[in-house]
């Protein structure tokens, strides 16, 4: 067994700002509790929430590591006395409240999953935040069913790619919006029936035409703002709008009469601050419904680009360029 050092490299944010606010620092290896797993991190996934945290708009919850990183993959370096599910040396990935941009991270075992199939650490680091978010919002809150239709905004993002593949695999028809024709072709190759370029097409009109004016059963929205009213317009009777981010603004107009007449449901969620009990439940859903589909190749991780840990500023700049298709990953260890 490799000895655990006393210190580790991390990416820190001493002062909010642009990508250059991310700095390489040294911190103590975190302590871990009886119900925790200490992971030697090999790779960490980037998420939009990391960008918000870097800007000072999304601080870590109380008790969580202060540096960014909501998902990571690596090997178990140590385990708490109550942990029976994993042992030292196991290959795992984990959903985190923070701290993924580090060589070690401690996390409750309820948020740790085995790496499915033959995936490597880079691929596995793209899974936890994405699939915890997609499953909880599409299937727990959005109640998406086999045979229903789904509209996913931001289809070429990590969330979008996973939502397209999973909903398609579980029997739904998927439409999506993207910002370029190249991304549209990419999403249709992944399984979207139609990808709509929102810069050149009106997604409300396109969805009406694609569904014979019936609308879709569920909309998964990470835009907010002006999209809220338009999302309500594309929902079928008893449709569900699920909001998971506010990239287009935190406020939007709601047609209350439309909601009443069509019996629509408007909901949303954030994941980071949810209790570990909820995350443990979602973990079991993933192990039952999603991990086998990843292991057999039905669902495949899509990694856009890999950066070394010290190059985290460049990785954030790449994310903010919005040119990526798939996940951006930091390579942390071997």
N, C-alpha and C positions, 0 to 999 in steps of 0.2 A: 504494500500500500504506500502510495506517495505521501510524504509528510505534507501537512497543511502549513503554509507559511503564515507569518504574523501580519504581513502587509500585502497589499495587492494594488494593481493599477486600476483606476476608474476614470471615466469621463465625468467631469464635474461642471457645474454652471455657477461660478462664483458671483456673477452679476448677469441679470437678464439682458438679452440682446440678440443679435444675428447669429449666424452659424459660428462665427469666430468666438462667440461667448463660451463655446464648449472647449474645455481645457483638460489635458491629461494630468492626473494627480495621483498621489499615493494615499491610501486609506487603510485602516486596519481591516483584516478579514472579519466579516460579521459573525457575531455569536449566533447560535441557533438553539431553539427550544426543544422541548420533549416531543412536540408534534411536527417538527420541521425537518427539512432536508437541506443540507448544504451542498450546493451544486458548483462544481468547477466549470465555469462557463467556457464553452467553445465558440459560440456564436450568439448574437442577440439581434432580434428584429427591430426595425424602425417603425414607428407609428406617428400619425399626425399629432397625437397627444404629446409626444416627445417634443415636437416643434413648439406646441403651445407652452409646455413647461419651460423650455429654453427661453421663451419670450417673457416669462413671468406670469402667464395667464392661467396656468394649471399646476399649482404646487402639489407636491406629494402629500398624501393623507398623513395625519398624525401617526407616528410610529413606523412609517414606511421609510425605506432608504431615500435620501434627498436627491440622489442623482437619477437621471432618466433611465428608461428601459423597462418595458412592460411585458417582455417575453424573452426567453432564452432557452438554449439547449446546451447540454454538456453531460458530464458524468457525475454521479453521486460521490462526493468527497467524504461525507459523514452523514449520519442520520440520528435523530433524536431517539430517546429510549422507547417511545411509544410507536415508532414507525416500524411496521411489519411488511409493508408493501414493496419497499425497495431496499437494496443493500449497496454497500460501497462498490463502485465500479459500474453500476447500471447506467445505461444510456437513457437519458430522460430529457423532456422539455417541460417548461413550466410557464404558467401565467403569473405575473408579478404585479405588485403595487408600485414598483420602482426598483432601481438598482441593477437593471440588466446590463448596462454599459459598464461592467465590472468583471474582474477575473473570477470572483466568487459571489454567490448570492444565496441567502437563506430564505426559504419559503415554506409555508405550511404544506404538508403532504397532500392536503385536499386539492391543491392546485398543480400538482405534479403528475405528469403522464408519461408512460413509456413511449419511446420513439417508435412509431409504427413502421412495420415492414423493414425494408432495407434503406430507408432514408438516411442521408448523412446529416451532420450537425447543422450545416448551412440550411438545408431544406427544412429540418425540424424546427429551427428557430423561427420560421415563418408561420407556424401553425397555431400556437396557443391563443394569442390575443384575437386573431382572426376568427377561429372557429368557435371560441367561447362567445364572441360577439354575434356571429352569424346564427349559431344555433339558438341562443337565448332570444334573439330579436325576431327571427323568422318563425321559429317553431314553438317557442313558449309564449311570447307576447303577440306575434303576428298570426299565430295559429294556421300557418300555411299548410294546406292539405294536398295530397296527390290529386292531380287533375286540375288544380287551380292555376291561375296566372299571376306572375310576379313581375314588377318593374323595379329594377335595381339602378339607382343613380351611381355614377362613378364606377362603371363596370371594369375598368382596367386597374383599379386599386387592389390592394391585397384583400380587402373586405369584398369588393365587387367580384373578383375572380373566384373567391371561395363560395360566395352566394350563388353565382351562376352555376358552378359545377355541382354544388350540393343540391340545389333545387332541381336542376335537370335530372340528376341521378335518382332523386326521390319522387320523380313523376310530375313535376310542374313545368309549365311553359314559361320561359324567361325572356323578358325584354330588358334592355339596358340603355343608358345614355352615356356617351363619351364625348371627348372634345376634338377628336380627329378621325378621319376616315380609316387611317391605319389602325387605330385602337378599335374602331368598329369591326374591322375584319378579324382582328385578334380575338375579340369577345365572341364573335359568331363561331370561330373555330373552337372555342372553349365549350360551346353549347347553347349560347343565346340564340333564340329564334330570330331576333332582329336587334341590332344595335343602332341607336339613333344618334347622329351627330348633332348635339344640341346647339352648336354654333351655326349650323346651316339649316336645321329643321326644327319645327315646333313639336316637341314631344307630346303635347296634348293632342294635337291633330293626328300625329302618327299613331298614337295608341288607339284613338277612336277608329281609325281606318283598319288597324290590325285586329281589332276585337269586334268589328261590326257595331261600334258604338256601345258595346256592353261595358267596357272598362276592365281593369285588372282587379284581382281580389286583394292583393297586398302590394304596397309600395314600401321599399326600404330606402330611406332618404338620409343622406349625410350632408345635404346642402342647407336646408332650412330657408330662411329669408323669403324671397319672392317665390320659391318653389312650393311653399306650403299651400297656397291657394290653388296652384296648378295641380299639385298632387291630389287634392280633393276632387278636382275635375275629372281625373282619369280613373278614379275608383269606381268599381261596380257597386251595386246595391249590397249593403252589409260588408263593404270592403274595409281593410285595415291599413292605416298609415302609421308606419313605425319610423320614428326619427332617432338617429344615433349620433348626429354631429351638426354643427352650425357653421359650416365653411362659408355659406352665403349670408350669414347673419342670424342673430338669435331671436329675431321677431318677424312674424309673418301674419298675413291676413287670413282669417278663418271665416268661411261662409257657414254660419250656424244653422241656417235653414236647410242648406244642402245636407249637413250632417244629420239633422233630424229626419228629413224626408227619405234619405237613403240608408238610414240606420248605420252610419259610418262609425268606426272606432279610430280615435286618434291617440296614439301612445308613443312612448319613447323610453330610452334608458341610457344610463352610463354604467360602466362595468367596474371601474377602478375601485370605487368606494363600497361596492357591495360586500356583504358579509361573507366570510369564508364558507359558511354553511350553504349559501346559494351557489357559490363557485364549485363546491364539492358536488352538489346535485348536477350542475352542468357538466362537470367532469364525467360523471357516470353516464349521462346522455351521450357524450362524445365517444366514450369507450364502447358503448352499445351500438350507436347508429353511424358514427362518422369514422372512427379509427379503422374499422375493417375495410371501408371503402378506400381509405388512403393506402392501407397495406396491400390491397389487391390491385392498385393502380387506377381504380375508377376515378378517384380524385387525385390530382397531382399538384404539388406545390409549384408555383411559378416565381422564380427569383430573378429580379431584374439586374441587380448589380451587387457586388460584394466589396466592402471597404474594410481596411484594417482599423482596429480600434482607435489608433492615433489619428486616423483620417475621418473621425466623426464629423468635423465641420463640413468636409466635402460631401459626406453622405447626406447631411441635412440640407445642404444647398441643392443637391440632386433631387431630394424629395420636394423641395419648394419650387423647383422648376416645373413640376407636374408633367415631365416627359416620360416618366417611368411607366412600365407595364409589369405589375407584380411587385413583390416585396424587395425592399432594400435591406441588406444584412450587414452587420458588423462582425468581422472575424476577430475573435477575442483570444482564444487559445488554440492549442493543437488538438 
